[in-house]
Amino acid sequence: MIDFELTPIMKMAREFTHNYARDVMRPISRKYDEEEHVEPTEFIQKTHEMFSSLGFSFSTARASEEAEKSEEKKEKHDRPKMEMNLLGAIAIEELAWGCPGLTLRIPGPGLGGAAIMAAGTPEQKKRFMKILTGSKPSYGAMALTEPGFGSDASAVSTTAVKDGDYYILNGTKIFVTGGDMADLYVVWATLGKELGRAGIRAFVVEKGTPGLKIARLEHKLGIRASDTAEIVLEDCRVHKDNLLGGEKKEEKGFKGAMQTFDATRPMVAAMAIGIARAAYDYIYDDLVIKGGLEINYGKSLHKRGYVETVLEDMEAKIDAARLLTWKAAWMLDHNLPNLKEASMAKAKAGTIVDEITQKAIELYGPEGYSRRHLLEKWMRDAKVYDVFEGTGQIQRLVVARAILDYTRKELK
Amino acid sequence: MVSFELSEEQTLLRDTCRDFALTVMRKHDRQADESGEIPADVIKQGHELGLTTGYIPEAYGGAGGELSAINNVIVLEELAYGNLSMTINILAPSLLNIPVLMYGTEEQKKKYLTMNKPDQFQGFTSAIVEPSVRFDLESLKTTAKDEGDDFVLNGQKAFVPIADSSLATLVFARKGSGEGLAGIDGYILPAGGFTITEREKNQGLRALKQFTISLDGARVPKNEALKLSGGFVNLLTRARVASIALVTGVCRAAYEYALAYAKERVAFGEPIASRQSIAFTLAEMAIEIDAMRLMAWRTAWMIDKGMDAYKEASMGKRYAADAAMFITRNATQILGGHGFTREHPVEMWYRDARVFAVSEFLAIV
């Protein structure tokens, strides 16, 4: 039965995260944009405590629920107790509204955790999630991209060579979100180029493992509060128990990496929507609340002004992207294949966030270009949402293959 | 609790309508567009689906089902996926039935709702748009003057569907002069109660008989006035939601056709769909269609929950009408020169889709 009513816990989560974003994140948002690479230590600690004590940190709750679920027998039509992906999308939109860079700094399982949940054995999920959901702030990073490839994840050249009970990893990983502070890294490596995609596997490398080092931090256009690291693996020895999915389950390798995106793309889309809404709200406050402009929804176009229709267009785009995102998250919550829908949401949100943040500056005038206001920051932050977790082009490729029922070979 | 899943009943409803759209409506769509005539049998069969009588209470001879906006948007998308002109014709009785059901007096309900027959199409319609450049609902010009026992209607209406064959027409007018939506009420005129000026000749919707009519001081007894008490905006909301669903259906038709064509059509030794320029366009179309449908669902859900959905319906209609141009234009483009010919239906969907940005009350949920 089609329904758009949020559960009480979703409403509560939305209100809480919104207030947190407004009262805690917004006031320090500019500071950590200007001071790139300075760790927002107090924010990390405070946020961790806040979410832990409240007990509904979406990522933590999701991780523990998933771990619990994977131990139970899989029953058909078993409705999840809590719709963690939808809840997550709702909460993260609010946090990104506060500051997208700081949102990415919030401790939790992160992308590494998502990869573990997608590709790990029940034992591994339990073991690593314990680390990522403990009492200290912790973070799980995903190390997939290399200097030689971005979108084409099958081109992994980091090697994993078996040596007794261990694998020896060698290679360089870039664009590792939160790579400076991670407690564990999910590193994608190949067991042998000749094996193709089947040879690509993920290894959990814990912080402090000899041979793992942070080479440098990126200087970025936006989301500067979140550090992006280059890591180097030099004869880094990892125990075979850290090979996600175990040694035999070959099919979980590359597919596992891709499945991670089914869960993360709706979240990234939701963040993009949060940024778009931040920019929209900012100019709405100036033009409508303070400036007295009326948005005459439904009136004839010839009786309306340009600016009010631009505002309406922005709102409609945000609405469209959010509905797509909720649907993609909801599908995952209900164990429905959402590969296409996750990419649809990400493609749409990644596009509209650029459009809206750009236009908002124009409507604000010269002042919108000034770093006195956050508008210019949001436009910079926005750009990465059409890039990371798969570029807009990759999302369209995924959607196109799905609707055309084409293989990778049929649609390159 | 959020859900994007159709109930069993809704799935059945959707499948029934989809089947009718593909097996009946599509068989006649081009012929109907060229000739300006919808075969009577198509209307009869469409009527027998019970979509305009299902929600009429048993006391007035209907099936006694609930009036569900969400069920109606599911129906509208599927039927418009078949053919827009036929959909508007088949569902035209609701343009009178639903306002009467919502705002009519007991006497009006008895009189008009019972005139609907489940096994026989009886024409009913409503007249709202006026033949003025830059027509604007807020400044609706048709007036209803209070003259003792009657209201006297003056003005002209345009794009009135099936005005020539309707047993009753609900004319929207305002008392005296003025602006805004709040002062608009309905007035029910019998067949022959107004002059038909001419049949409309439109860019699209060519199969649908639409007319300009002249009211020429038509007298409407007071008991035939449908007093909306400011409720016009609710009807408008319901009509705009209907438009979002209709345009989603038209777009889906164009998208699916272009997609199938792109997989068949070979250029440079490969299906054109294997090129990103075509495939990405199709992906964009698919994304927009999903977004439009979700807007229709969400807004219909709001109506069923008793919420004020005027803003969402209006915003969604505008968004969808814009997206529809993108989708149908590109569907035509994907077929290249063939898309420009009348051998393929995409040019028809492109023309039909243009109506949504300009018209009102094509259907109601």
Interface residues (C-beta under 8 A of the other chain):
Chain A: M1 I2 D3 F4 E5 L6 T7 M10 E83 L86 Y297 G298 K299 S300 H302 K303 E312 D313 E315 A316 K317 D319 A320 A321 L323 L324 W326 K327 W330 M331 H334 E341 M344 A347 K348 Q393 R396 L397 V399 A400 R401 I403 L404 Y406 E410 L411 K412
Chain B: M1 V2 S3 F4 E5 L6 S7 Q10 I70 R134 F135 D136 L137 E138 L236 R240 L259 A262 K263 A273 S274 Q276 A279 F280 L282 A283 E284 A286 I287 E288 D290 A291 M292 L294 M295 W297 R298 W301 M302 K305 Y310 K311 E312 A313 S314 M315 G316 K317 R318 Y319
